[in-house]
């Protein structure tokens, strides 16, 4: 007989063992610590256990409030997808059904599961199919990876190295400089940025999996771009969840340099895939990731609101006014409040 029980510290070792066998770095309790320490969310993690207390599946849910102050459970904010970690189909189906029950148990407006490789047929879960992630296969031979790119992308990548404009660094001491670039770029895109404290948590909680890759202008030695990279040995994937560059370097193909250095790092780290992150159909980011030869993979965002459609998360259109306002607002204001505000977006 299976039961659905709340996470307790005594579960940590067994939880992480299943996460590393059937899940990703994001399923581990260490990533839970990143979110709870950085944003003060409430832990809503639950496990499917048998009569002996052995874990067969789990749902890493965190509880927070949206911009409309609705109390919601999301698996997981700041993560593009999060398949339910389970050792059998029975345990998976049991976990999904039990997760719906958390809406009333925890007095939530809705529960959201962000899936990639799993399907749920229960019509009570409303599916959003606007998002895709892009996965680039890696090979020991760099030229095989570059061959997947469009001809123009290959030319730009070769040109940037021929001109020798940039240097790459894996030194974590560049974190503050990277964060300044990241905040500026996110503002240009109309979004508040995660605070510096959030990024520091990765190196405290996941030191063996976190790498800061920054790009330096070869002449000025200033940080002009960078990305936080996370290795997930369990599925041999290198994740690129956060990054940005200074747009004045676009004509020097800075993004080509930075992405290619991520490819090289992934190969050196023994990873088989580079996940380039989430994009929506038709967006500029969607098209740019296709140029690298990365294949779009459908993400299924499931929402259970007990039949109350208005209780679900707001769609992108409802944020359009806020996005344009954020772009135009003075930086001294957005820089100060952005790190606090973003937790309420449950991104």
Secondary structure as the mmCIF struct_conf table of DSSP 4:
data_model
#
loop_
_struct_conf.conf_type_id
_struct_conf.id
_struct_conf.beg_label_comp_id
_struct_conf.beg_label_asym_id
_struct_conf.beg_label_seq_id
_struct_conf.end_label_comp_id
_struct_conf.end_label_asym_id
_struct_conf.end_label_seq_id
STRN STRN1 UNK A 3 UNK A 6
HELX_RH_3T_P HELX_RH_3T_P1 UNK A 9 UNK A 11
HELX_RH_AL_P HELX_RH_AL_P1 UNK A 12 UNK A 22
BEND BEND1 UNK A 23 UNK A 23
HELX_RH_3T_P HELX_RH_3T_P2 UNK A 25 UNK A 27
BEND BEND2 UNK A 28 UNK A 28
HELX_RH_AL_P HELX_RH_AL_P2 UNK A 29 UNK A 39
HELX_LH_PP_P HELX_LH_PP_P1 UNK A 41 UNK A 41
STRN STRN2 UNK A 42 UNK A 43
STRN STRN3 UNK A 46 UNK A 49
TURN_TY1_P TURN_TY1_P1 UNK A 51 UNK A 52
STRN STRN4 UNK A 55 UNK A 59
STRN STRN5 UNK A 62 UNK A 65
TURN_TY1_P TURN_TY1_P2 UNK A 67 UNK A 68
STRN STRN6 UNK A 71 UNK A 75
TURN_TY1_P TURN_TY1_P3 UNK A 76 UNK A 78
BEND BEND3 UNK A 80 UNK A 80
HELX_LH_PP_P HELX_LH_PP_P2 UNK A 83 UNK A 84
STRN STRN7 UNK A 85 UNK A 86
BEND BEND4 UNK A 87 UNK A 88
HELX_RH_AL_P HELX_RH_AL_P3 UNK A 89 UNK A 105
TURN_TY1_P TURN_TY1_P4 UNK A 106 UNK A 107
BEND BEND5 UNK A 109 UNK A 109
STRN STRN8 UNK A 110 UNK A 115
BEND BEND6 UNK A 116 UNK A 117
TURN_TY1_P TURN_TY1_P5 UNK A 123 UNK A 124
BEND BEND7 UNK A 125 UNK A 125
STRN STRN9 UNK A 126 UNK A 128
STRN STRN10 UNK A 131 UNK A 137
BEND BEND8 UNK A 140 UNK A 141
HELX_RH_AL_P HELX_RH_AL_P4 UNK A 142 UNK A 146
TURN_TY1_P TURN_TY1_P6 UNK A 147 UNK A 148
BEND BEND9 UNK A 149 UNK A 149
HELX_RH_AL_P HELX_RH_AL_P5 UNK A 151 UNK A 163
TURN_TY1_P TURN_TY1_P7 UNK A 164 UNK A 164
STRN STRN11 UNK A 166 UNK A 169
HELX_RH_3T_P HELX_RH_3T_P3 UNK A 172 UNK A 174
HELX_RH_AL_P HELX_RH_AL_P6 UNK A 175 UNK A 188
TURN_TY1_P TURN_TY1_P8 UNK A 189 UNK A 190
HELX_RH_AL_P HELX_RH_AL_P7 UNK A 196 UNK A 205
TURN_TY1_P TURN_TY1_P9 UNK A 207 UNK A 209
STRN STRN12 UNK A 210 UNK A 217
TURN_TY1_P TURN_TY1_P10 UNK A 218 UNK A 220
STRN STRN13 UNK A 223 UNK A 232
HELX_RH_3T_P HELX_RH_3T_P4 UNK A 233 UNK A 235
TURN_TY1_P TURN_TY1_P11 UNK A 236 UNK A 236
STRN STRN14 UNK A 237 UNK A 245
HELX_RH_3T_P HELX_RH_3T_P5 UNK A 247 UNK A 252
TURN_TY1_P TURN_TY1_P12 UNK A 253 UNK A 253
HELX_RH_AL_P HELX_RH_AL_P8 UNK A 254 UNK A 268
TURN_TY1_P TURN_TY1_P13 UNK A 269 UNK A 270
BEND BEND10 UNK A 272 UNK A 272
STRN STRN15 UNK A 273 UNK A 280
TURN_TY1_P TURN_TY1_P14 UNK A 281 UNK A 282
HELX_RH_AL_P HELX_RH_AL_P9 UNK A 284 UNK A 290
TURN_TY1_P TURN_TY1_P15 UNK A 291 UNK A 293
HELX_LH_PP_P HELX_LH_PP_P3 UNK A 294 UNK A 294
STRN STRN16 UNK A 295 UNK A 298
STRN STRN17 UNK A 300 UNK A 304
TURN_TY1_P TURN_TY1_P16 UNK A 306 UNK A 307
HELX_RH_3T_P HELX_RH_3T_P6 UNK A 309 UNK A 311
BEND BEND11 UNK A 312 UNK A 312
HELX_LH_PP_P HELX_LH_PP_P4 UNK A 313 UNK A 315
HELX_RH_3T_P HELX_RH_3T_P7 UNK A 316 UNK A 319
HELX_RH_AL_P HELX_RH_AL_P10 UNK A 320 UNK A 328
BEND BEND12 UNK A 329 UNK A 329
HELX_RH_AL_P HELX_RH_AL_P11 UNK A 331 UNK A 341
HELX_RH_3T_P HELX_RH_3T_P8 UNK A 342 UNK A 344
TURN_TY1_P TURN_TY1_P17 UNK A 345 UNK A 346
#
